[in-house]
Every structure is written in structure tokens, then in C-alpha cells.
Amino acid sequence: MRADNAILIRGGGDLASGVALRLHRAGLRVLIAELPQPLAVRRTVSFCEAVYEGSQTVEGVSARLIETHQLAAWNETNGIPVIIDPQASLLLAFRVPVVIDARLVKTPPPPLPAPVALHIGLGPGFHAGQNCHAAIETRRSHTLGRVYWDAAPQTDTGAPEGDPRRVLRAPTDGVLRSVKKIGDQCEEGELIAAVGDRTILSPFHGLLRGLIRDGLQVTKGLKIGDVDARGDVSACRLVSDKALSIGGGALEALLSQPNIRKTLYSDSVKYLS
């Protein structure tokens, strides 16, 4: 894989995967850097699941876990490469022109380990012109997906969008043990999972749209699941409208810069490492 015209996406959760999917379908080369133990909730539409399973397919596009040293020989026809690299150390070995921080940690990030031509940050914590070149709105509103070049997205309110009951959180520290699986219909009060001796019950009748992996260590208050009252099972296998909107914003940010556009779609043979 050529590093000099690739886009490094930090994070492989559902929103990051929507961005990766949209860019990949636009003919751009993307690679994903993840944690050793991702905590994605909407796992069926998250490329980070490749860290556990070796590969993950979302809407017909496959991602595969590889080692950093395998990247130079990676063939894009094999899909999107996923590497375990939480600190983005790859930037010290490869001159990647674009980084999209899609981890949604919602706090100002530390500087990148090496400069890049275009650094795009998603959501709260980023301020274009200060800690990134461009920032993209991630909160559902009239400005969702909007690209900022000299401003910041909306601040984090701490409240989930929509019915707050839909978000399931760990009641205590411990190991999650799931009873239900993603795609299951749940009745109000039905057992979904447990952490230690504390239970997690469905807040209403609906579809379990997301649940982190069984057996993971969680901390009190961590988002571990999502119940959807609409009950549409297709929501478990399709990236969301929100993710695609944010992906569209990322695509706009990339293609609005002539030098970046030329670099990303360059076919000249030039491997930089």
C-alpha cells in the first residue's frame, strides 16, 4: 500500500467506519489505526472488529488486521487494512499526508507524533486552526457534517441524542457478560447483560442495535449498549445516516484542498518510508 497518498483514520468504531466506507467507495486509500482492545458498541458496522476476528466486512467492504510492517506490501484489493496503533506511531515511519481523528474522545487531543498536510478532527475537543486544520460537526443538528476551518464543533453536552433511556451503561466496574446479542428483540425489563452481580435490563421494547463484546472489562458509566425502539433489524447491518453525513464532510474537506486532492488521487510510483 502506498503511504504517500493514504489517509490514516484513527479509530474504527461505527462513525469512523462510516467515514472509511465513504472514502473507500470514492476511490481513496484508507487505513485504520485502533486500540489493542476496542470498545465499539455497534460492532456489526465497525471495522475495528477486525482486531478481534482478523477481518470484518461492512456493507460489502472488508477490513483485515495486519502488522505495521506488512503495510508497504498491502494490496488495496484485499480491502481496508487495520493496524493496532493507538498513538499513531505509524506517522514516524511513513509520511502519510492526511489524518482523520475519528476516535470521538471529546477532549482536546495531544499533538500528532509527526506533522501531516491535513489533520481533520471529528466532534468536540477539536478546534480548526488550533489543534487541527479542519473540524467536522458530529452532533445531530442543522450543522451535522459541516466542515469548519476556523471554528469548533458543538461542545459535548454529556447527554445522548434522542431518548436517553436507549443508551445502556455499565452499572459498575467489572467484566461484561452478555445474555442478548445484537439484533435481538428485547422486551421492557428483559435481561440484556450483567456486570458482576449487577444486571442491565432493556429500558423498553425494542431492538438491541449495539452491545460491546462479551468478556470485556468495563468501567462504571461506560456506554455498553444501545436499544432502538424502531425495531428495524436493518439498522444492525447498515452504517447510519449520521456516519455517512460525517463521511461526506470528511470527503468535502479532502477534495476542497487542491494539493490534497492531487496527492490522494496521484498514481505516481513513490513509496515513502
C-alpha positions in Angstrom: 0.0 0.0 0.0 1.3 3.5 -0.8 1.6 5.6 2.3 2.2 8.9 0.5 -1.4 9.1 -0.8 -3.2 7.3 2.0 -5.5 8.5 4.7 -4.9 7.4 8.3 -8.2 7.1 10.2 -7.7 7.0 14.0 -10.5 4.8 15.4 -12.6 2.1 13.8 -16.0 2.4 15.6 -19.3 2.9 13.8 -18.9 6.6 12.9 -15.2 6.1 11.9 -16.2 3.1 9.8 -18.9 5.2 8.0 -16.2 7.7 7.1 -13.8 4.9 6.0 -16.6 3.3 3.9 -17.5 6.6 2.2 -13.8 7.5 1.4 -13.0 3.9 0.2 -16.0 4.0 -2.1 -14.8 7.3 -3.5 -11.6 5.6 -4.6 -9.4 6.8 -1.8 -6.8 4.7 0.1 -7.6 4.5 3.8 -6.1 2.6 6.7 -7.4 2.4 10.3 -5.4 2.6 13.5 -7.1 1.1 16.6 -6.6 0.2 20.2 -5.5 -3.3 21.2 -9.0 -3.8 22.7 -11.6 -1.6 21.0 -14.9 -1.0 22.8 -17.2 -0.4 19.9 -21.0 -0.8 20.7 -22.3 -1.0 17.1 -19.9 -3.8 16.3 -21.7 -5.2 13.3 -20.9 -2.0 11.4 -17.5 -1.3 12.9 -14.2 -2.2 11.1 -12.5 -2.3 14.5 -13.9 -5.8 15.0 -11.1 -7.0 12.7 -8.8 -6.6 15.8 -10.7 -9.5 17.4 -11.8 -11.5 14.4 -8.9 -10.9 12.0 -11.3 -9.4 9.4 -14.6 -7.6 9.3 -17.0 -6.8 6.5 -19.3 -3.8 6.5 -21.7 -3.3 3.6 -19.6 -5.5 1.3 -16.3 -3.8 2.1 -13.8 -5.9 4.1 -11.1 -4.8 6.5 -8.3 -7.0 7.7 -5.9 -6.8 10.7 -2.3 -6.6 9.7 1.0 -5.7 11.3 2.5 -2.3 10.5 5.5 -3.9 8.7 3.1 -5.5 6.3 1.6 -2.2 5.2 4.1 -1.4 2.4 3.2 -4.7 0.7 -0.6 -4.4 1.2 -2.7 -4.7 -1.8 -5.8 -2.5 -1.7 -7.9 -5.2 -3.4 -7.7 -7.0 -0.1 -9.8 -4.3 1.5 -9.0 -1.8 4.2 -6.0 -2.5 6.5 -6.4 -2.2 10.2 -3.4 -1.9 12.5 -3.1 -1.7 16.2 -1.5 1.7 16.8 -3.2 3.8 19.4 -0.5 6.5 19.4 -0.4 6.8 15.6 3.3 5.9 15.7 3.0 4.9 12.0 3.4 8.6 11.2 7.0 8.3 12.3 7.8 5.6 9.8 5.5 6.6 6.9 4.9 10.1 5.5 1.1 9.9 5.5 -0.4 13.2 4.2 -3.8 13.0 5.9 -5.0 12.0 9.4 -8.7 11.9 10.4 -9.1 11.6 14.1 -12.5 9.7 14.4 -12.0 8.4 18.0 -14.6 10.8 19.4 -12.8 11.1 22.7 -14.5 14.5 23.1 -11.4 16.2 24.7 -8.5 18.2 23.1 -6.1 15.7 21.7 -2.3 15.7 22.2 -0.2 16.7 19.1 0.4 14.1 16.4 3.8 12.4 16.6 4.7 13.9 13.2 3.2 16.7 11.1 0.8 16.0 8.3 -0.5 18.1 5.4 -4.1 17.8 6.6 -5.4 16.9 10.0 -9.2 16.5 10.4 -10.8 16.2 13.7 -14.3 14.9 14.3 -16.5 16.4 17.0 -16.0 18.0 20.4 -12.4 18.6 21.5 -11.2 19.9 18.1 -10.9 23.5 17.0 -9.9 24.1 13.5 -6.9 26.4 13.3 -5.8 25.5 16.8 -5.4 21.7 17.2 -6.3 20.6 13.7 -6.7 22.0 10.2 -10.4 21.2 9.8 -13.1 20.0 12.2 -16.4 18.3 11.4 -19.7 18.6 13.3 -20.8 15.2 14.7 -23.9 16.2 16.7 -27.3 15.7 15.1 -28.5 19.2 14.2 -28.8 21.5 11.3 -25.0 21.6 11.2 -24.3 17.8 11.2 -21.4 17.0 8.8 -20.5 20.7 8.4 -16.8 21.4 7.9 -15.1 24.1 10.0 -11.8 25.7 9.0 -11.6 28.3 11.8 -14.1 27.2 14.4 -15.1 24.3 16.6 -18.0 21.8 16.5 -20.7 22.0 19.2 -19.4 21.2 22.7 -20.2 17.9 24.3 -23.4 18.1 26.4 -22.9 14.7 28.0 -26.5 13.8 27.1 -27.2 11.2 24.4 -29.2 12.2 21.3 -32.8 11.1 21.3 -34.4 9.1 24.2 -31.7 8.9 26.8 -33.0 5.6 28.0 -31.8 3.9 24.8 -28.2 4.1 26.0 -27.1 1.2 28.2 -24.2 1.9 30.6 -22.2 -0.3 32.8 -23.6 -0.2 36.4 -20.2 -0.9 38.0 -16.6 -1.9 37.2 -16.2 -5.5 36.1 -16.4 -8.0 33.2 -19.4 -7.8 30.9 -21.4 -11.0 30.4 -24.0 -10.7 27.6 -27.2 -12.6 27.5 -28.7 -11.0 24.4 -26.9 -10.4 21.1 -27.0 -7.6 18.6 -30.2 -7.9 16.5 -32.3 -9.5 19.2 -35.7 -8.0 20.1 -36.0 -7.1 23.8 -39.0 -6.6 26.0 -39.1 -3.9 28.6 -37.3 -5.1 31.7 -35.7 -8.1 29.9 -32.2 -9.1 30.9 -29.6 -8.0 28.3 -26.3 -8.4 30.1 -24.7 -8.3 33.5 -21.5 -6.9 35.1 -20.6 -8.8 38.2 -23.9 -9.2 40.1 -25.4 -6.1 38.6 -27.9 -6.5 35.8 -28.6 -4.4 32.7 -32.2 -4.5 31.6 -33.9 -3.3 28.5 -35.5 0.1 29.1 -38.4 -0.5 26.7 -39.5 -2.8 23.9 -37.0 -2.5 21.0 -34.1 -3.9 19.1 -30.7 -4.4 20.6 -28.8 -2.3 18.0 -25.4 -2.5 19.7 -23.6 -4.2 22.5 -19.8 -4.4 23.3 -18.1 -7.8 23.2 -18.8 -10.3 25.8 -16.0 -10.8 28.4 -14.5 -7.3 28.1 -13.5 -5.3 31.2 -15.7 -2.2 31.6 -15.8 0.7 33.9 -18.8 2.2 35.7 -20.8 4.5 33.4 -19.2 3.3 30.1 -21.6 3.0 27.2 -22.0 -0.7 26.6 -25.2 -1.0 24.5 -28.0 0.7 22.5 -31.6 -0.3 22.3 -33.6 1.0 19.3 -37.4 1.4 19.7 -37.9 1.4 16.0 -37.1 -2.3 15.9 -35.7 -2.2 12.3 -33.2 -5.1 12.1 -31.5 -3.5 9.0 -30.1 -0.9 11.4 -27.7 -3.6 12.7 -26.0 -4.1 9.3 -26.1 -0.6 7.7 -23.9 2.3 8.7 -26.1 5.2 10.0 -27.2 8.3 8.2 -25.1 10.2 10.8 -22.0 8.3 9.9 -22.5 8.8 6.2 -23.1 12.6 6.7 -19.9 12.9 8.7 -18.1 10.9 6.0 -19.4 13.3 3.4 -18.0 16.2 5.5 -14.6 14.4 5.5 -14.7 13.9 1.8 -15.6 17.6 1.3 -12.6 18.7 3.5 -10.3 16.5 1.5 -11.4 17.4 -2.0 -11.7 21.1 -1.3 -7.9 21.3 -1.0 -6.3 21.1 -4.5 -2.9 20.0 -3.2 -4.5 17.2 -1.1 -6.8 16.2 -3.9 -3.9 15.9 -6.2 -1.9 13.9 -3.7 -4.6 11.4 -2.8 -5.5 10.6 -6.4 -1.9 10.5 -7.5 -0.8 7.4 -9.4 2.9 8.1 -9.5 5.0 5.3 -8.1 6.6 6.8 -5.0 6.8 4.8 -1.8 7.9 6.9 1.2 9.0 5.2 4.4 
